[in-house]
Every structure is written in structure tokens, then in C-alpha cells.
Amino acid sequence: MAIEETPMQRKQRFSFRRMGLGGRLTTILVPLVLIPLLSLAIVTYLRSRDLLRDQAASQMTSAAQAQIAVLEEWSDEREQRLQLGSQRSTLLDAVTDLLNAPASSARFRSAQATALEELEDLSVRQGQVLFSDML
């Protein structure tokens, strides 16, 4: 039982045989070259995309860590200044008077004014704002 060729298959077979050597080589070699070339291009694109994503994530992480370090340093400096400022004898005496004196006494009002003055001096020390209304 021989398998009969359809007319279309016969036409394709004869047309390939009628081609010159250059045409045959082109027909065979172009797919053999293009398929690996396209696969290589796709793999290269995917690897480049992943590398760029990793680099971008790494740069964002390092920038965020640098900002965290700056903010921690700023916070530590402010905290240290507040601790030192809270140890001022004038402020401590004013707070003691505020806690012990009656609210209607002259001593209470004087201590309140002194405390406000010391806190204002503490909030703006050496031309730097230690804390603002937002903080």
C-alpha cells in the first residue's frame, strides 16, 4: 500500500527540486539560523530585564537605608539636646514651683513665665530649631 501524494504535495516537491542551489540553501539555512537567534535574543532580553530590576531594587534599598541613617542621626541629636535641656537647673526649679505652688499664686505665674522662657530658648538653640509646631 503506497501512500499517494496529493497534487499539492507533488507541486511543493517539484518546486523545491526546481530551485537553484542558492534558493535551496536559503530555504534550509534561514530557519536554522533564525530560530536560535530569536531564542538567544529572548533569553538575553529576559536576563537584562531581571538584572535591571535587581539593580533598581538595590539602589532604592541603599537610598532608603541612607535616609534612615540620616533621620536616626537627626533624631539622636535632637533627643540628646532635649535631655541636656531638661537638666537645666532653672527649668527644673520652674517645674518644681509649677507642681507645688497653687495655680493662682504669683510664684506659679513667675515659674510659668520662666518655664516658657527656658523652653523657648531650648526649642531654638544656636539658630537651629530643635522642634517645631508639627513635632
N, C-alpha and C positions, 0 to 999 in steps of 0.2 A: 504494500500500500504506500504509494508515494504521495506525498502531500503536494497538491497542485498549488502553484503560485497564482496569486490574483494578478490581474493586469497592472494594478498599481505597483505591486512589488516588482514585477518584471521591469516596469518603466524606471523605477528607482535604481534597480540593479544595473540596468543598461546605461542609465545616465551617469552613474558613478564610474563605470568602466570606460565611458567615452571621455571622461575628464582627462586632462593632461596631468602630468606628474606634479606640477605646481599646484593645481587645484586639489588633487588628492591629498598631498601633504598638508595643505592649508586646512582642508576639511578635518583631517585627523589631528593635527598638532594644535590648532586653535583651542578646542575644548580641553585638550591635555594641558595646555599652559594656563588657560583662564580659570579653570576650576581651582587649582592650588593657589593661584594668585589671589583670587577672590577670598578663599578661605584664610589666607595669610593676612589680607587686608582687614577682614572682620576680626580676627584674633588680635591683631595689633591695635585696632580701634578700641576693642573692649579692655585690653590691658592699659592703654593710655588713659581711658576714661576712669578706670579704677585708681590708677596712680594719681591722677589729678584730684580725684575725690579725697584720697588719703592725705595728699599734701594740703588741700584746703582745710580739712578737718584738723590736721596737725597745727597749721598756722593759727586757726581760730582758737584751739586749745591753749597754745602758748600765749597768744594775746590775752585771753581771758585770765590765765594764771598770772601774767604780768600785772594786769589791772587789779587782781585780787591782792597781790603783794603790795601794790601802791596804796590801796584802800586800807589794808591792815596796818601799814606803817602810819598812815594818816590817823587812823583810829587810835593806835597805841600812843602816838604823840599827844593827841587831844586828851586821852584818858590820863596820861601822866601829868599833863598840865592841870587838869581838874583835881587830881589827887593832891598835888602840891598846893593848889589854890585853896582847897578845903582845909588845909592845915594852917592857914593864916590865923594868927592869934586874934587879930581884930575881928575877923569873920566868926571865929569860934566864940568870942565874947559876945558878939551881937546875937548870935543864935541862942546862946545860953540865956541872955536877957529876954529874948523873944519868947522862950519857952517858960521862963519863970515869972516874968512881970505880967500884971494884968493888962488886958488889951487897951484899956482907956488911960493908962498912965503915960506920963511924959517919958519915962525911961523906956517904955515899949516903943513909942514913936521914934525916939532917938536911935534905939537899936535897929528899928526897921529901916530908917534912913541910912544908917551905917552899913547894914547888910546889903541894901540895894546898891550903895556906892561901891562896896567891895565886889559884889557880883558883876556890876557893870565894868569895873576895872579888870576883873578876871575874864569876862567874855571878850573884851577887846584888849588883848595884851600884846605889846610890842608891834602894834599896827596890824596884827593878824586877828581875824575874827575866829574865836575859839568855837563858838556855836552860834547859830542864827535862830530866828523865829521858827524856821522849818524843822530844826533839830530839837 
